[in-house]
Amino acid sequence: MIAWAPIPPDPASGVADAYRAACHLELRALKPGNVHIHADGHGMSVGQFLASADATAPILARPGLSVGERLHAAVLATREAAGCNTNLGILLLAAPLAQAALMPGGSPLRDRLAHVLATLTVADAELAFQAIALAGPAGLGSVEGADVHAPARVTLLDAMREAQDRDRIARQYVTDFADIFETGVPSLRRWMDAGVDLERATEMIYVEFLATVPDSHVIRKYGRERSEWLRARASELRENTAPDRAFTLTRSRLAEMDRDLKYNGVNPGTTADIVVGCLLAFWLMQSP
């Protein structure tokens, strides 16, 4: 099991270590419908995700890059390491978080992140559009005023604002990562305060998001009706989970739901990406 530790004094090393730890921990959690150490799925393996994390960590943590440069270089590294899109959503969340963590000064991480997001440029959007087109995620393409297959005409923040109603990752940019800082990290801390280890706390925040927030990847691929069915299934699991109850009561049900979703080809990828963002933010916030 992975245990958290304070970020080391060197900011770049700390960001890289926090990112790897977040990616590795997410893969250890039994998250229904996603790839994890308990079961591969959707034609992808744990090894591809681990290779992606290791290849992209030093890029995300490299001083002197813009958000767009981090994202574009990390997508290229992922394609070389894994041969497919394993982590676009993760990278879209991790690039601005890493940028914020590398900023000098002692202000809270979310305050630094807000500054990073507010100062995103058209050049960031251009590089992000190229990265998204290279990754080729299912169902993404264009919105009015921000087609990823055309030259950027707006800043990356404005492009995300155009997409926020149909993509939960885009919505994070517009809300200063509200799902992560207002829901995910506080929930993670509550589970840990209740004595639940990080691996199982990760599973719990995944279920909480799945039960309360429509997964935009599922919506794009299968439609809103399937997404609502998924939320209902997750809500059943959530009703039987609380810090004062034995977690083992739900572990078999997580595995059962995992098999069912994978049999039907349903991958709540956006939810998994947001969970990685929560873990990364949590670790980065340990920095003195």
Secondary structure as GFF3:
##gff-version 3
##sequence-region A 1 288
A	DSSP	alpha_helix	11	28	.	.	.	ID=ss1
A	DSSP	alpha_helix	46	60	.	.	.	ID=ss2
A	DSSP	alpha_helix	67	82	.	.	.	ID=ss3
A	DSSP	alpha_helix	88	102	.	.	.	ID=ss4
A	DSSP	alpha_helix	109	118	.	.	.	ID=ss5
A	DSSP	alpha_helix	122	135	.	.	.	ID=ss6
A	DSSP	beta_strand	142	143	.	.	.	ID=ss7
A	DSSP	beta_strand	146	147	.	.	.	ID=ss8
A	DSSP	alpha_helix	156	163	.	.	.	ID=ss9
A	DSSP	alpha_helix	168	174	.	.	.	ID=ss10
A	DSSP	alpha_helix	178	178	.	.	.	ID=ss11
A	DSSP	pi_helix	179	184	.	.	.	ID=ss12
A	DSSP	alpha_helix	185	193	.	.	.	ID=ss13
A	DSSP	alpha_helix	198	212	.	.	.	ID=ss14
A	DSSP	alpha_helix	216	222	.	.	.	ID=ss15
A	DSSP	alpha_helix	224	239	.	.	.	ID=ss16
A	DSSP	alpha_helix	248	263	.	.	.	ID=ss17
A	DSSP	alpha_helix	269	284	.	.	.	ID=ss18
###
